[in-house]
């Protein structure tokens, strides 16, 4: 696995963790009426988008493992 893939994976996982923490902070110990729905939905959307990106990167890694073990097109 090359360093670019590791860096991208770490970045995406950190983004998911940060958005999840922000979402939990937005909900907190508030009553249901006090929670800003749009704010929570924004965090949910961001998590879903980042998770989709991570899934895509992981699938490419599984389908094309030689690419992750090499420098991609730079080897040619």
N, C-alpha and C positions, 0 to 999 in steps of 0.2 A: 504494500500500500504506500503510495507516495505522500509526501508532506503536504501537497496542495489539498489532497482529499482529506487528510487528517485535520488540517486547519479549517476547511470548510465544514466538516462534520462538527468540530468543536464549536465553531461560530454558531451554527444552526441550533445546536443543543443549548448553548448559552442564551440565545434569543428566546427559545421556547421557555426556558427556566425563568428568565426575566419577565416575560409577558405573563406567565402563570403567577409569579409573585405579585406583579402589579394588579392582576385580576383579583387575587385574594385580598390585597390591600383595599381595593375598591369596594369589595363586599364587606370585609371586616366583620365586626360585631353589630352591624347596622340592622335595623328593622327592614323588612322587605320594602316598605314605602320609601325609605331613605336612600335606597340603592339607585344609582344612575344607570339605567338600562343601556343607554347608548355607550357609555364608557365601558361597561362590562362586555357588551357585544363587540366593541372595537378590539378589546384584548383577545376575545375568543376568535375573531376573524384573523387577527395577526398570528395567533398560535396555529390555527388551521392552515394558513398559508405557509408558514414556516415548516410545519409538519409535512405538508405535501412536497415541499422542496426537498426536505430530508429524505422522504420516501423515494423520490425520483433519483436523488444522488445514490442512495443505497441500492436501488434496482439497477442502475447503470453499473455500479460496482460489482454486482453479482453477475450481470449479463456479460460484462466486458472486463473481467478481472485483469487481463493482460495490460489494459490501459492504465490501471491503478498501480501496477507493478513497474511500469516503465515511465518514461517522460513523455508519453503520448506521441504526438507527431514530431517532437524534437529528436527522437531516436532515428528518424529516417534521414 
